[in-house]
Amino acid sequence: MAPLQPRIRQFMLAVAAVAVFSSTWISAVQGSESAQQAGNAEHIVVIKQMSFDPPQMIVKSGDTVEWRNDDIFSHTATADDGSFDSGLIAPGASWKTTVQGSGTIAYHCRPHPNMKASLVVQGASQEGTHTGSEQEGAPNLKWSPPMSPEQFHPILVNFTAALFPLAFLSDVLGRIFRRQSFHHAAWWMVLYAAVITPFTVAAGWWWKSAAGSSLPANLITVHQWLGTLAAVLFIVLAVWRWRIHKRDIPPGIAYLACALVAVLALVYQGSLGGKMLFGK
């Protein structure tokens, strides 16, 4: 039995060595994976209800950011400085990118420029030093002149959306209260609407030519042709209203009925624009 003891001792030493080596190797692998996960975290920005959630996210250089579209419209995640652009992200789809460098990267949605957010990218030496994130992520409220079609178009739409319905209301009140002054005011508002609306349409067509591929195709087609028809209709109604104004008489039921149709078409036109811009 004695000769077996050295062999048993050698076998036990070999088992112990394998166990120590395995434990060391597993610890090294787990440590490497943990370090890799810690250095390359993944973050998710959810797009829903025409907004980015969260509106500001603090990440590290080398992290991956994924944008997941839970909205009913297609959106983009487009960096203001051009460092990344997702292209259109369809509803239910997602897109991801790895961020590098350091600093704040503001981004927006190209078809819906009111949707804005930012990424605060921290380098290795900046970890834990970021403060005042809400202030850095706040939008710039400094006034600047409109330069792009998506800025011109809403400004001009406000005039059309206000002038013609008010002109129709003024004519109705003029007939109810038998005041010619209401009719005079209505005539001038119709004239202003007829002059401004073609510029509104031109800005809308300019917007489509600049960002048409990013706009909802099923809505923009109806929106653009209804807007163009509205411009023609307002000019026709302005000529009709001018003849009534020259005779200094209240507009008849036929004119008011056509004006009401134009107002309803304008309301529908506005609802389509709201769906494209705000998703409501």
KACOR-V291709 format. One record per pair of residues at least 12 apart in sequence whose C-alpha atoms are under 8 Angstrom apart, sorted by the first residue. I is the first residue (numbers start at 0). GAP is how many residues later the second one is. D is the distance in whole Angstrom. If there is no record, write none. Layout:
i=I gap=GAP d=D
i=I gap=GAP d=D
This chain:
i=38 gap=21 d=8
i=38 gap=23 d=7
i=38 gap=24 d=7
i=39 gap=22 d=6
i=39 gap=23 d=5
i=39 gap=24 d=7
i=40 gap=22 d=5
i=40 gap=23 d=6
i=41 gap=21 d=6
i=41 gap=22 d=5
i=41 gap=23 d=6
i=41 gap=24 d=7
i=42 gap=16 d=8
i=42 gap=20 d=8
i=42 gap=21 d=6
i=42 gap=22 d=5
i=42 gap=23 d=6
i=43 gap=21 d=6
i=43 gap=22 d=5
i=43 gap=23 d=6
i=43 gap=24 d=7
i=44 gap=20 d=7
i=44 gap=21 d=6
i=44 gap=22 d=5
i=44 gap=23 d=6
i=45 gap=21 d=6
i=45 gap=22 d=5
i=45 gap=23 d=6
i=45 gap=24 d=7
i=46 gap=20 d=7
i=46 gap=21 d=6
i=46 gap=22 d=5
i=46 gap=23 d=6
i=46 gap=24 d=6
i=47 gap=21 d=7
i=47 gap=22 d=5
i=47 gap=23 d=4
i=48 gap=22 d=6
i=48 gap=229 d=8
i=48 gap=230 d=7
i=49 gap=21 d=7
i=49 gap=65 d=7
i=49 gap=228 d=6
i=49 gap=229 d=6
i=50 gap=64 d=6
i=50 gap=65 d=7
i=51 gap=63 d=7
i=51 gap=64 d=7
i=51 gap=65 d=6
i=53 gap=63 d=8
i=54 gap=61 d=7
i=54 gap=62 d=5
i=54 gap=63 d=6
i=54 gap=82 d=8
i=55 gap=61 d=6
i=55 gap=62 d=5
i=55 gap=63 d=6
i=55 gap=64 d=7
i=55 gap=77 d=8
i=55 gap=78 d=8
i=55 gap=81 d=6
i=56 gap=61 d=7
i=56 gap=62 d=5
i=56 gap=63 d=6
i=57 gap=61 d=6
i=57 gap=62 d=5
i=57 gap=63 d=6
i=57 gap=64 d=7
i=58 gap=60 d=7
i=58 gap=61 d=6
i=58 gap=62 d=5
i=58 gap=63 d=6
i=59 gap=39 d=8
i=59 gap=40 d=8
i=59 gap=42 d=8
i=59 gap=61 d=5
i=59 gap=62 d=5
i=59 gap=63 d=6
i=59 gap=64 d=7
i=59 gap=67 d=8
i=60 gap=38 d=6
i=60 gap=39 d=5
i=60 gap=40 d=6
i=60 gap=41 d=7
i=60 gap=60 d=6
i=60 gap=61 d=6
i=60 gap=62 d=5
i=60 gap=63 d=8
i=61 gap=36 d=6
i=61 gap=37 d=6
i=61 gap=38 d=5
i=62 gap=35 d=6
i=62 gap=36 d=6
i=62 gap=37 d=8
i=63 gap=32 d=7
i=63 gap=33 d=6
i=63 gap=34 d=4
i=63 gap=35 d=6
i=64 gap=31 d=5
i=64 gap=32 d=6
i=64 gap=33 d=6
i=64 gap=34 d=7
i=65 gap=28 d=7
i=65 gap=29 d=6
i=65 gap=30 d=4
i=65 gap=31 d=7
i=66 gap=27 d=5
i=66 gap=28 d=5
i=66 gap=29 d=6
i=67 gap=24 d=7
i=67 gap=25 d=6
i=67 gap=26 d=4
i=67 gap=27 d=7
i=68 gap=20 d=7
i=68 gap=21 d=7
i=68 gap=22 d=5
i=68 gap=23 d=5
i=68 gap=24 d=6
i=68 gap=25 d=6
i=69 gap=21 d=6
i=69 gap=22 d=6
i=69 gap=23 d=8
i=70 gap=20 d=6
i=70 gap=21 d=8
i=71 gap=19 d=6
i=71 gap=207 d=8
i=72 gap=17 d=7
i=72 gap=18 d=6
i=72 gap=143 d=7
i=72 gap=206 d=7
i=73 gap=14 d=6
i=73 gap=15 d=5
i=73 gap=16 d=5
i=73 gap=17 d=6
i=73 gap=140 d=8
i=73 gap=142 d=8
i=74 gap=12 d=8
i=74 gap=13 d=5
i=74 gap=14 d=5
i=74 gap=15 d=7
i=74 gap=34 d=6
i=74 gap=35 d=7
i=74 gap=36 d=7
i=74 gap=37 d=8
i=74 gap=139 d=8
i=75 gap=12 d=5
i=75 gap=13 d=6
i=75 gap=32 d=7
i=75 gap=33 d=5
i=75 gap=34 d=6
i=75 gap=35 d=8
i=76 gap=30 d=6
i=76 gap=31 d=6
i=76 gap=32 d=5
i=76 gap=33 d=8
i=77 gap=29 d=5
i=77 gap=30 d=5
i=77 gap=31 d=6
i=77 gap=32 d=7
i=78 gap=26 d=7
i=78 gap=27 d=6
i=78 gap=28 d=4
i=78 gap=29 d=6
i=79 gap=25 d=7
i=79 gap=26 d=6
i=79 gap=27 d=5
i=79 gap=28 d=7
i=80 gap=24 d=7
i=80 gap=25 d=8
i=83 gap=13 d=8
i=87 gap=126 d=7
i=98 gap=22 d=7
i=99 gap=21 d=7
i=100 gap=20 d=7
i=100 gap=21 d=8
i=100 gap=22 d=7
i=101 gap=18 d=7
i=101 gap=19 d=5
i=101 gap=20 d=5
i=101 gap=21 d=5
i=102 gap=17 d=6
i=102 gap=18 d=5
i=102 gap=19 d=6
i=103 gap=14 d=7
i=103 gap=15 d=6
i=103 gap=16 d=4
i=103 gap=17 d=6
i=104 gap=13 d=5
i=104 gap=14 d=5
i=104 gap=15 d=6
i=104 gap=16 d=7
i=105 gap=12 d=4
i=105 gap=13 d=6
i=106 gap=12 d=8
i=109 gap=101 d=8
i=109 gap=104 d=7
i=110 gap=100 d=7
i=110 gap=103 d=5
i=110 gap=104 d=6
i=110 gap=166 d=8
i=111 gap=164 d=8
i=111 gap=165 d=6
i=111 gap=166 d=8
i=112 gap=37 d=8
i=113 gap=163 d=8
i=116 gap=20 d=7
i=117 gap=19 d=6
i=147 gap=59 d=8
i=148 gap=54 d=6
i=148 gap=55 d=7
i=148 gap=57 d=6
i=148 gap=58 d=5
i=148 gap=61 d=8
i=149 gap=54 d=8
i=149 gap=57 d=6
i=151 gap=51 d=6
i=152 gap=47 d=6
i=152 gap=48 d=8
i=152 gap=50 d=5
i=152 gap=51 d=6
i=152 gap=54 d=8
i=155 gap=40 d=7
i=155 gap=41 d=8
i=155 gap=43 d=7
i=155 gap=44 d=5
i=156 gap=40 d=8
i=156 gap=43 d=6
i=158 gap=34 d=7
i=158 gap=37 d=7
i=159 gap=33 d=6
i=159 gap=36 d=7
i=159 gap=37 d=6
i=159 gap=40 d=8
i=160 gap=105 d=7
i=160 gap=106 d=8
i=160 gap=109 d=8
i=162 gap=26 d=5
i=162 gap=27 d=7
i=162 gap=29 d=7
i=162 gap=30 d=6
i=163 gap=25 d=6
i=163 gap=26 d=6
i=163 gap=29 d=6
i=163 gap=99 d=7
i=164 gap=98 d=6
i=165 gap=20 d=7
i=165 gap=23 d=8
i=166 gap=18 d=7
i=166 gap=19 d=4
i=166 gap=20 d=7
i=166 gap=22 d=6
i=166 gap=23 d=6
i=167 gap=18 d=7
i=167 gap=88 d=7
i=167 gap=91 d=6
i=167 gap=92 d=7
i=167 gap=95 d=8
i=169 gap=12 d=5
i=169 gap=13 d=6
i=169 gap=15 d=7
i=169 gap=16 d=6
i=170 gap=12 d=5
i=170 gap=15 d=6
i=170 gap=79 d=8
i=170 gap=80 d=7
i=170 gap=85 d=8
i=171 gap=84 d=8
i=173 gap=76 d=8
i=174 gap=75 d=7
i=179 gap=69 d=8
i=179 gap=70 d=7
i=182 gap=62 d=8
i=182 gap=67 d=7
i=182 gap=68 d=8
i=183 gap=61 d=7
i=186 gap=51 d=8
i=186 gap=54 d=6
i=186 gap=55 d=7
i=186 gap=58 d=7
i=189 gap=44 d=7
i=189 gap=47 d=8
i=189 gap=48 d=6
i=189 gap=51 d=8
i=190 gap=47 d=6
i=192 gap=41 d=7
i=193 gap=37 d=7
i=193 gap=40 d=5
i=193 gap=41 d=5
i=193 gap=44 d=6
i=194 gap=40 d=8
i=196 gap=33 d=8
i=196 gap=34 d=5
i=196 gap=37 d=8
i=197 gap=30 d=8
i=197 gap=33 d=6
i=200 gap=23 d=8
i=200 gap=26 d=6
i=200 gap=27 d=6
i=200 gap=30 d=7
i=203 gap=20 d=7
i=204 gap=19 d=7
i=214 gap=61 d=7
i=215 gap=60 d=7
i=218 gap=53 d=7
i=218 gap=57 d=7
i=219 gap=56 d=8
i=222 gap=46 d=6
i=222 gap=49 d=6
i=222 gap=50 d=7
i=225 gap=39 d=8
i=225 gap=43 d=7
i=226 gap=42 d=7
i=229 gap=32 d=7
i=229 gap=35 d=8
i=229 gap=36 d=7
i=232 gap=29 d=7
i=233 gap=28 d=8
i=236 gap=18 d=8
i=236 gap=22 d=7
i=239 gap=15 d=8
i=240 gap=14 d=8
